[in-house]
């Protein structure tokens, strides 16, 4: 019987127990094998060897060690999960505190965040993830906007676009013909306006380019007006800086402009008694616009404000000069009283059409004056001087005499 018991133990060790260990049945099968062996021993022979008991204890230790390993793995996994959850809570706290933290973060990114050696490194890594997330959102928003624009363009009726474009083209072509017809009429019946193109030596290349830009704007404004001027470019030389800049702007249309270009001086083209040179340095103030006169404008942009250049040229030629009455109608703030060429063109066209100085001087830049005045500035200064005299305690008779003298001169001038 003892040999049969040993044989049964060998069978259990060789076949059943390995199968049980592979399929996780160690705990359940251990008492069964022990009861089988013990029952056979008790039935056949009540005396069992101590070696058999030692073998059973060894198997017990082996089974317990396997269970401890499984429990250790589960504990380590639970620890990792707890650390990840703690890290997510930290990120949520930082986000609520206003720090740059990404809204969505993966487990791999969270692990790399936990592996960062210092707090500053963690902050930099989170900032990098936050910027990356913002770039992705921005790209996604742009793509959605582009898709919406394309959808709206596709949904919009093409017939309306073609009608609108055809109407705009037809309108522009008709208006161009009307403007050109007016400019052609002004070359025969219009009042001449002269641009003096003899200031090339007094300017740099950049100032010449700015001058030509202003003249181009003036020509366009004149062409679109109701009663345009007949523009003359006098003292204009071929292959000059003026000529090169005009070709840059107009290109092939330079030869088709409805203006008169000549290399002669204006004194050779028009009589001197009809010429008036408009310059800010003139001592004579322009009171009204004369339709029988021919006004000359100096084609010069001087950023350094070279005073007296145009006035000296007009005096050398023996021409009459005039300045705009800026102080009479405007409370001048600061800066020189020089205006750009296109502003001068707007002012002269308004004076020609309406004769109203207030409407004309609205084209003066508003940064240069505080507002319009009802009385001339000279009269305001006189009244202020009288008020100051009264404050100083002068006699009333002297003040009255001064007041009578000033207004008597004014009446005599009228």
C-alpha positions in Angstrom: 0.0 0.0 0.0 2.9 2.3 0.7 4.1 1.8 -2.9 0.6 2.7 -4.2 0.5 5.8 -2.1 3.9 6.9 -3.5 2.7 6.2 -7.0 -0.4 8.4 -6.5 1.7 11.3 -5.2 3.9 11.1 -8.3 0.9 11.2 -10.6 -0.4 14.3 -8.8 2.9 16.1 -8.9 3.6 15.3 -12.5 0.2 16.0 -14.1 -2.4 17.7 -12.0 -0.4 20.3 -10.1 1.4 21.9 -13.1 -1.9 22.2 -14.9 -3.4 23.8 -11.8 -0.5 26.3 -11.4 -0.9 27.4 -15.1 -4.6 28.0 -14.7 -4.5 29.7 -11.3 -6.0 26.8 -9.3 -3.2 26.5 -6.7 -5.3 27.5 -3.7 -8.2 25.2 -4.5 -6.3 22.2 -5.4 -3.8 22.2 -2.5 -6.3 20.9 0.2 -7.7 18.4 -2.2 -4.3 16.8 -2.9 -3.5 16.9 0.8 -6.8 15.2 1.8 -6.4 12.5 -0.9 -2.9 11.6 0.3 -3.8 11.8 3.9 -7.0 9.7 3.5 -5.1 7.0 1.7 -2.5 6.9 4.4 -5.1 6.7 7.1 -7.0 3.9 5.5 -4.0 1.7 4.7 -1.4 2.7 7.3 -1.8 5.1 10.1 2.0 5.8 10.2 3.2 8.4 7.7 6.7 9.4 7.1 7.9 12.9 8.1 9.4 13.4 4.7 5.9 13.4 3.2 4.9 16.1 5.7 7.9 18.2 4.7 7.0 18.0 1.1 3.5 19.3 1.8 4.9 22.2 3.7 7.2 23.1 0.8 4.3 23.1 -1.5 2.5 25.4 0.8 5.3 27.8 0.9 5.5 27.8 -2.9 1.8 28.5 -3.2 2.0 31.3 -0.7 4.9 33.0 -2.5 3.0 33.0 -5.8 0.0 34.6 -4.1 2.2 37.3 -2.6 3.7 38.1 -6.0 0.2 38.6 -7.5 -0.8 40.8 -4.6 2.4 42.9 -5.0 1.7 43.5 -8.7 -1.9 44.6 -7.8 -0.6 47.0 -5.1 2.0 48.5 -7.5 -0.7 49.1 -10.2 -3.0 50.8 -7.6 -0.1 53.0 -6.5 0.6 54.1 -10.1 -3.1 54.9 -10.5 -3.2 56.9 -7.3 -0.1 58.9 -8.4 -1.6 59.7 -11.8 -4.9 60.8 -10.1 -2.9 63.1 -7.8 -1.0 64.6 -10.7 -4.3 65.3 -12.5 -5.6 67.0 -9.3 -2.5 69.2 -9.2 -2.9 70.2 -12.8 -6.5 71.1 -12.2 -5.5 73.3 -9.2 -2.9 75.0 -11.4 -5.4 75.6 -14.1 -7.9 77.2 -11.7 -5.0 79.4 -10.4 -4.6 80.8 -13.9 -1.4 79.1 -14.9 -0.7 77.9 -18.5 -1.9 74.3 -18.3 -3.3 72.3 -21.2 -7.0 71.3 -21.0 -6.5 67.8 -22.3 -3.4 65.8 -21.4 -2.7 62.1 -22.1 -1.3 59.5 -19.8 2.1 59.5 -21.5 2.3 63.3 -21.2 1.3 63.0 -17.5 4.0 60.4 -16.9 6.6 62.7 -18.5 5.3 65.5 -16.4 5.8 63.4 -13.2 9.3 62.4 -14.3 10.4 66.0 -14.6 13.3 66.6 -12.1 12.2 70.1 -10.8 9.2 72.3 -10.5 10.5 74.8 -13.1 10.9 72.0 -15.6 7.4 70.9 -14.9 6.1 74.4 -15.6 8.1 74.7 -18.8 6.7 71.4 -20.0 3.2 72.3 -19.2 3.6 75.7 -21.0 4.9 73.9 -24.0 1.9 71.6 -24.0 -0.4 74.6 -23.5 1.0 76.5 -26.5 0.8 73.4 -28.6 -2.8 73.0 -27.8 -3.5 76.7 -28.5 -1.8 76.4 -32.0 -4.0 73.4 -32.8 -7.1 75.2 -31.8 -6.2 78.3 -33.8 -5.5 76.2 -36.9 -8.8 74.4 -36.4 -10.6 77.7 -36.1 -9.0 79.1 -39.3 -9.9 75.9 -41.2 -13.5 76.2 -40.1 -13.7 79.9 -41.1 -12.2 79.1 -44.4 -14.7 76.3 -44.9 -17.6 78.6 -44.0 -16.4 81.2 -46.4 -16.1 78.7 -49.2 -19.6 77.4 -48.4 -21.1 80.9 -48.5 -19.3 81.7 -51.8 -20.7 78.5 -53.3 -24.2 79.2 -52.0 -24.2 82.8 -53.2 -25.9 83.2 -56.7 -23.4 83.7 -59.4 -25.8 85.7 -61.5 -25.9 88.5 -59.0 -22.1 88.8 -59.0 -21.9 88.9 -62.8 -24.7 91.5 -63.0 -23.0 93.6 -60.3 -19.5 93.4 -61.9 -20.9 94.2 -65.3 -22.8 97.2 -63.9 -19.7 98.5 -62.1 -17.5 98.1 -65.3 -20.2 99.8 -67.4 -20.5 102.7 -64.9 -16.8 103.2 -64.6 -16.4 103.3 -68.4 -19.2 105.8 -68.8 -17.9 108.0 -66.1 -14.4 107.9 -67.5 -15.8 109.1 -70.8 -17.7 111.9 -69.1 -14.6 113.0 -67.2 -12.4 112.9 -70.3 -15.0 115.0 -72.2 -15.0 117.6 -69.5 -11.2 117.7 -69.5 -11.2 118.1 -73.3 -13.6 120.9 -73.0 -11.4 122.6 -70.4 -8.5 122.5 -72.8 -10.5 124.8 -75.1 -12.7 126.9 -72.8 -11.4 126.3 -69.3 -9.4 128.6 -67.0 -5.7 127.8 -67.1 -3.8 126.7 -64.0 0.0 126.5 -64.2 2.3 124.1 -62.3 5.8 125.5 -62.2 8.2 122.6 -62.7 11.5 124.4 -62.3 12.2 123.3 -58.7 14.0 120.1 -59.4 17.4 121.4 -58.3 15.9 122.6 -54.9 14.7 119.1 -53.9 16.0 115.6 -53.3 15.0 112.6 -55.2 12.5 111.6 -52.5 11.0 115.1 -52.5 10.5 115.0 -56.2 8.8 111.6 -56.0 6.4 113.1 -53.3 5.8 116.1 -55.5 4.8 113.9 -58.5 2.4 111.9 -56.3 0.7 115.1 -55.2 0.4 116.3 -58.8 -1.1 113.0 -59.8 -3.7 113.3 -57.1 -4.4 116.9 -58.2 -4.8 115.9 -61.8 -7.4 113.2 -60.8 -9.3 115.6 -58.6 -9.4 118.2 -61.4 -10.6 115.7 -63.9 -13.5 114.6 -61.7 -14.6 118.1 -60.9 -17.7 119.8 -62.5 -15.7 122.7 -64.1 -12.0 121.5 -64.3 -9.0 123.7 -64.9 -6.8 123.6 -68.0 -3.6 122.3 -66.4 -0.3 123.5 -67.8 3.1 122.0 -66.9 5.6 124.8 -67.6 9.4 124.6 -67.5 9.0 120.8 -67.9 12.1 119.2 -69.4 12.4 115.7 -70.9 14.5 113.1 -69.1 14.2 115.0 -65.9 13.3 113.5 -62.5 9.7 114.8 -62.9 9.4 113.1 -66.3 10.7 109.7 -64.9 8.4 109.8 -61.9 5.4 110.6 -64.1 6.2 107.7 -66.4 6.3 105.4 -63.4 2.8 106.5 -62.3 1.0 106.9 -65.7 3.1 104.4 -67.9 1.3 104.3 -71.3 -1.3 106.8 -70.3 1.3 109.6 -70.0 1.0 110.5 -73.6 -2.9 110.5 -73.5 -3.3 112.9 -70.6 -5.6 115.9 -71.4 -3.1 118.5 -70.2 -0.6 120.9 -71.8 3.1 120.1 -71.2 5.8 122.6 -72.4 9.4 123.4 -71.7 8.7 127.2 -72.0 8.2 129.5 -69.1 4.7 130.7 -68.2 5.8 134.3 -68.9 6.3 133.3 -72.5 3.0 131.6 -72.8 0.7 134.0 -71.0 0.7 137.8 -70.5 2.3 138.9 -67.2 -0.6 141.1 -66.1 -2.8 138.0 -65.8 -0.4 135.9 -63.8 -0.6 135.5 -60.0 1.9 133.4 -58.2 0.4 131.6 -55.1 2.9 131.4 -52.3 2.6 131.3 -48.5 5.4 133.9 -48.2 3.6 136.6 -50.1 2.7 139.8 -48.1 -0.5 140.2 -50.1 -3.5 138.2 -49.0 -5.9 136.8 -51.6 -9.4 138.2 -50.9 -11.5 136.7 -53.8 -11.1 134.2 -56.6 -10.7 136.0 -60.0 -11.8 133.9 -62.9 -9.9 136.1 -65.4 -6.5 135.5 -63.8 -4.1 132.7 -64.2 -2.8 131.2 -61.0 0.6 129.6 -60.7 1.4 126.9 -58.1 5.0 125.9 -57.4 5.6 122.2 -57.8 7.8 121.8 -54.8 7.6 119.7 -51.6 10.2 121.0 -49.1 10.2 119.0 -45.9 12.9 121.4 -44.5 10.5 124.3 -45.4 12.7 126.6 -47.5 11.0 129.9 -47.1 11.1 132.6 -49.7 12.1 130.4 -52.7 8.9 130.8 -54.7 8.5 134.4 -53.7 12.0 135.2 -54.9 11.3 133.5 -58.2 8.1 135.5 -58.7 9.8 138.8 -57.8 12.6 138.0 -60.2 10.1 137.6 -63.0 8.1 140.6 -61.9 4.9 138.8 -61.2 2.1 139.5 -58.8 1.9 137.2 -55.7 -0.8 136.2 -53.3 -1.3 134.1 -50.2 -4.4 132.3 -48.9 -6.2 134.1 -46.1 -5.6 131.4 -43.5 -5.3 133.8 -40.5 -8.4 135.6 -41.5 -10.7 132.6 -41.3 -8.8 130.0 -39.2 -7.5 130.1 -35.7 -4.1 128.7 -36.6 -2.7 126.2 -34.1 0.9 125.4 -35.0 3.2 124.6 -38.0 4.0 126.2 -41.2 1.2 127.6 -43.5 2.4 125.5 -46.5 -0.2 123.2 -48.0 0.2 120.2 -50.3 -0.5 120.5 -54.0 -3.6 118.3 -53.9 -5.0 120.4 -51.0 -4.4 123.6 -53.1 -6.2 122.0 -56.0 -9.2 121.2 -53.8 -9.3 124.7 -52.4 -9.0 126.4 -55.8 -11.7 124.2 -57.4 -14.1 124.9 -54.5 -13.4 128.6 -54.8 -14.0 128.5 -58.5 -17.4 126.7 -58.1 -18.8 128.4 -54.9 -16.6 131.3 -54.0 -17.0 130.4 -50.3 -13.8 130.5 -48.3 -15.1 128.5 -45.4 -16.0 125.6 -47.7 -12.7 125.9 -49.5 -10.6 126.0 -46.3 -12.2 122.8 -45.0 -9.6 121.0 -47.0 -6.8 122.4 -44.7 -5.7 119.6 -42.3 -7.6 120.0 -39.0 -4.4 119.4 -37.0 -3.1 122.8 -38.1 -6.0 124.9 -36.8 -8.4 125.0 -33.9 -11.5 126.2 -35.7 -13.1 128.9 -37.9 -13.6 132.5 -36.6 -16.4 134.9 -37.4 -14.2 137.9 -37.3 -10.6 138.3 -38.6 -7.9 137.6 -36.2 -6.5 141.1 -36.3 -9.7 142.5 -35.0 -9.8 140.0 -32.2 -6.3 141.0 -31.3 -7.3 144.6 -31.1 -10.2 143.9 -28.8 -8.0 141.8 -26.6 -5.5 144.6 -26.3 -8.3 147.0 -25.3 -9.5 144.6 -22.7 -6.0 144.3 -21.3 -5.7 148.1 -21.3 -8.8 148.4 -19.2 -7.5 145.8 -16.8 -4.2 147.8 -16.4 -6.3 150.8 -15.2 -5.8 153.3 -18.1 -8.2 156.2 -18.5 -11.5 155.7 -20.3 -10.8 158.7 -22.6 -7.6 157.2 -23.9 -9.3 153.8 -24.5 -12.1 155.5 -26.4 -9.7 157.5 -28.6 -7.8 154.3 -29.5 -11.0 152.5 -30.2 -12.2 155.4 -32.5 -8.9 155.5 -34.4 -9.0 151.7 -35.1 -12.5 151.7 -36.4 -12.1 154.9 -38.4 -9.2 153.3 -40.3 -11.4 150.2 -40.9 -14.2 152.4 -42.3 -11.7 154.2 -44.6 -10.4 150.9 -45.9 -13.9 149.8 -46.8 
